[in-house]
């Protein structure tokens, strides 16, 4: 599931910024909820404010933007705006460990608050006693509205609640624990918000790329599981290894035949029986998506073109090998396959078998060997292994392919993972 983010702020003075932030986060693969968009459920029989508050409970992150406008009131008698109520709801969920808070306040608003606090101290220290100014009047002067903040009293009280100022004072006095979740990021530009979010969300790559990588790992594991089995020694081996002793005998063109000893005929039958069709269900759904997305290409600034990378080349080669294997299966009609199996079974004492008859068998083994090799290299690279100096295939993709194809046992997840990342031969 995509990480879900609820963005809270007054809409009037943040409309463009909210839209830009939504676009940026969604491009990275996050799901973003904004009240002005129809992107989360809003029950028609529930008050709009209440619908927003309930939506916060479905988010993993709550991003608060505090600017110069207070916005509409949720409870005017207590000077609680809808934005402040959303924060209070989110803070309760934060306290329960259900979401994370990220708060941003415009630098000019923060500076104005500091200036007004200094003004209030000046009034109290220098003028209050001399001119008999009541406390309420001192506070009213220090918090009068301006072109920067339309209701300084409400905004400054809200900032005090976000920063947990009363609890901080009590904590400093040793009367309470230090508050949590009271960090406030100041910003003047959109980029400063993005920089803070990159750190908080750990965004090194964009989320779409991260999702592709995780899905690739799963697809590779599933495909490899189809192509390997565990021997009685506990070692994992590709199904094609059953054919290796007979594969070396296959020589010459398709017009010729190759001579096989009895144990080599048995190896051919074992592969035909348990290994040949093992790649029939290989998936390339995520692999194709990764190639077509261009996520793993690099942009060359000098030429203005997209340049291939080791990872992208691996994806392309793996897709090509799986495609070749699929065409071998298309070439191998199952009725003819059964007849071929019976024919070879009759030669268990050793015989010369036409190369054409075994073309699909040998080709499938070669393709499986290449697929397993590429899949493991890809898996290792996705887990942080460095790219080798050169990308090579164990088997040439052309000599044994049928027309139109040119250019096991139960294995536990932890064991498969370890073997995939090891240098143990396939």
N, C-alpha and C positions, 0 to 999 in steps of 0.2 A: 504494500500500500504506500502511496506517495505521502511524505510528511505534509501535514495540513497546518496552515498558518492563518490565524485570524488577525487582520490589521484593524486597529482601533484608532480613531482620531475624529476631530471635527472634519466634516467634508468640505465646508466652505473654503478654508484656507489651505487645504491639502489635496484638492481634487486631482490636479495634474500629477502630483508626487505619488499619490496612492495608485493611480493607474499605471504610472511608470514602474513602480515597485512591484505591482502585480505582474506586469508583463515580464520583468526581469526574473522574478522568482519562478514563474511558470515555465519560462524558457529553460530554467535549470532543473525542472522536473518536480517542483513543489506544487501543492494544491493551495490556492489562496482564496480566502473568503473575505469579501468586502460587501458591506450592506447595500451599496448602490448598484451592485451587479447581481444578476439572477443566477449565482453560482452556488447557492446552498439553499436547503429547504426552508421555506418561509410559510408555515401553516396559515391558511387564510382565516382561521378562527382564533388566532392568537395575536395579541398586540405586537406591532412591529418591533418595539423595544424588547419585549420579552423574547421574540424570535431570535434577535441578535444575541441576547444573553444565553439562550439555550445552545446556540451554535458554538459558542466559546467552548462548551464542554466537549465538542467533537474535534477540537484542535489539539495539536501537540505543542504549538508555539503561539504566543500572544505578543504581537508587536504593537507597541503604543507610540503614537506620534503626538507630542504636545506642542501646540503653536500658540498663536495670538488670540484665537477666537474660542470662547467657551462652548459654543454650540447649544443645542436644546437641553432642557432640564428634564431629568428623570423624577426628581423630587425638588421642586423649587423652594419649598419651605426650609429645607436643609441645605440648599445650594449644591445639590448633587446633580451634575450633568449626566447625560446618557453615557458620555465617554468615561467619566469617572466611575459610573456604576459598572460599566464593562470591565474597567480595571479592577474594581473591588471583587467582581465575580471571578476574574482570572487569578487574582491574588489568593483567593480561597482555594482554587484548584491547584495553584502552585504550592501552597502549604500542604496539600494532600499528595504532592508528588505527581500530579496528573498532567502538568504542562510546564513549559519554561517561559519566562518573561524577558522581553527585551524592550527597554524604554528609551525613547529619543525625544529631546527637547531642543527647540531652535535656540541657537546660541544667543540671539538678540533678546529672547524672552528670559533666558537664564541670567544674562548680564543685567537686564532691567530689574529682575528680582533682587540681585545683589546690590544694585544702586539704591533701590527702594529700602532695602534693609539698612543700608548705611544712612539714608535720609531719616529713617525712623529713629535710629540711634542718636543722630544729631539733634533731632527735635526733642527727644527725651532728655538728653544730656545738657543741651545748651538753652533750650527755649521753653520747655514745659513748665518748670518752676517759675521762671521769670515772668512768663505771660499767663500763667495759670491755665495752660491748655489741657483739657481733659484727655484721658487715655484714648477714648473713642475717637476724638478729633485727631490726635496724633496718627492713629492707625488709618483714619479716613484720608488724611493728607498724603501719607506715604503710599497709599494704595489707590489713588485716584486713577480713573481710566485715561488712556492715551491712544495715540494713533498706532502704537505697537500692540497694546493689550486692551481689549475692550472692557474686560471686567477683571482687574488685577487682583481683587480680593479673592474671587473664586479660583483663578488660575494659580495664585501663589499658595493658597491652602491646598490645592490639589498636588502641587509639586512637593509640599511638605509631607503629604500623605505618601506619595510615591517614594520619597527619600526616607520615610519612617523617622522623621526628625525627633518626634517626642520619644520614641523608643531609643534612638541614638543617644539622646541626652540622658535618659535613665540608665542606659548601658554604661556610659562614661562615668556616671556617678556610682556605678556598681550596684544599681537597683534592678537591672533587667539584663537579659542576654542580648547580644548584638543582633540586630534584625537581619533577615535574609531577603534576597530579591529586591534590594533597594538601589541597585546600580543604575545610574542615569547617564546615557551617552548624549553629549552635545553635538549638534550638527549645524553647519551653514550651507552645505551643498549636498546634493543627492549622492555624490560619490562617497562622502563621509559615512552615510548610512550603509552603502554597499560594502565599504571596507569593514565596518563593524559586523555586518551580517556574515561576511566571508569567514571572519574569525569565529564567530559564535556557532555557525553551522558547519565549520570545518570544510569549506568549499575550496578544494584544490582543483578538482575537475567539476564540470557541471553535472547535475543530478542525472540527466539523461545518459551521459557517458557512464556514470557509476552504475546505473541500472543495467545498461547494456553489458558491462563487464561481469556483473553478478549473474545475469541470465546466460551469458556465454559460458561461464564456469559450470553452471548446472547442465546446460545442453551438452557440453563436452563430456562431463561425467557420465551422463546418460548414454551417449553414443559409444564411449569407450567400454562401458559395461557390456554393451552388446557384442563387442568384438574380442573380448578376452574371457578367459576362465582361469581358475586356480588349480594348479596341479596338486598331486598328492603330497608333494614336498612343501606346499604352501606358497610356491612362487606363482606369480601372475604372468600369463603368457597369452599372446595373441593366438586366435584360432588358426591363423595361417601357418604357425610354426609346425603344426601337424604335417604340413605338406613339404616342409623344407628339405627333407632328405630326398624326396622325389622331384622337387623343383629343380635341383641341380642336374637331373638327368634330361630335362626338357631342352632339346637343342635342335637347331635347324629351322627350316621354314615350315609353314603349315602343310606343305606338300609332303613332308617327310614324317617319319614316325620315330619314337624314342623307346628304347628298351628299358624295362623296369623289372627289378628283382621282386620276389614275392612280398618282402616287407615294405617295399616302396609302393606296391599296389595297395597294400593295406593302409598306408599313409594317405594315399589319394582317396580311398573310400572313406576313411575317418574324416577327412576334411569335407568331402561331399556330404557326408551324413550330418556333421555337427558344426561345420564352420562356414560353408559356402554362403548360405542364405542369412547368416547372422547380421549382415549389414543392411538387410532389406528395410528395416524401420529407422535408419539413421535420419536424424532431424537436422535441417539447416535453417529453421525459421529465424532464430536469433542471429545466426551467422549471416544470412542474407540481409537482415535488417541492419546489422553492423556495417556491412560493406556498402550498402546503398545510402546509409546515413552520412557517410564521409567523416564520421566522428574521429576516425583514426588516421586521417590524412593530415599532412602539415602544409600550411600555406607559405609559399616562398615569396617574400616581399619583393625581391629583385625582379622576378619574372611575372609575378602576379598569378601564378599557377599553383595547383594543388600537387604536392609531392607525396609519393608513396612512403610508407614507413615499414619497418620490420613487421609490426603488428598487422597492418593492413595487408601486406603481402602474404603473411601466414593465413589470414582469413580467406583471401582469394584462392590460394593454392589448395587449402583444405576443401573449399567449396567445389573446386574443379575436380578433385579426386573423388569426392562423394558423388558428384554428377557422373563421372566415368563408371563408378561402381553400379550406379542405378541403371546405366545403359547396358552394362553387362547382364544385369538381371532381366532387362527387357529382351535381350538377345537369347537368353536361356529359357526356352519354352519348357514348362514343367513336364509335359508329356514326353518330350524328347529327353528330358533330363532323367526321367525314370528308366527309359530304355538304355541310356548311356550308363547309368549306375549298374543295371543288370549286366550289361556287356563287360564292364570293367571287373565286376564281381566274379565273372567266369574266368578271368585271367589272373586269379590269385596266386597261381604257381609261377607267375612271371610271364611277361609277354611284351611284344612290340605294340604300342598303342599309337594310332595316328595322332600327330600333333594337333590337327584340326579338332579332333574330338575333345581334347583337353584344353583347348584354347581359352574357353570361358573359365574353367577351373583355375588355371594358372594365373590368368589375368585378374580374377577376383582376389586371389591371395596377394598378388602384388599391390592391388589397389588398397586392400585392407592394411597391408604393412605400411604403405605411405600414409594412409589416413591416421593410423595409430601413432605413427612417428610425428606427424604434423600436429595432431591433437595434443600430444604430450608437450611438444615444444610450446604450443600456444598456452596451454594450461600453466606451464612453468613460468612463462613470461608474465601472465596475468597475476601470478603470485609473487612477482618481484624479481625473478631470475633475469640476469642480463641477456641481451640478444647475442647469439654467436656471431663469429666473424662472417660466416657465409651460411645461407639457407640451402640445404641440399635434401634430396629425397633418396631413400634407400633403393628404390626401384625406378627405372626409366618408365615413364608413363606411356610409351608408344609401342614397343616391339610386340607385345603379346595381346594387345587390346583387340577384341572382336570388331567387326566392321561398324563404323559409326561412333566409336568411342575414343578415337585418337585425340592429340593435344587435348560364457560358459558356466562355469560353475558358480555357486553363490559366493559373492565377495562383499564383505562388510565395507561400509562407506569410509571408515577411517583407514582401512587397509588400502582401498583403491586410491584414496587421496595421497597417502604416503608413497605408493608405487608410482603414481603419475608425476610426482615431484622428484622422484629419484632418478639416478643414472642407470638403473638396472635395465638391461637390454629387453626389447620387446620379443 
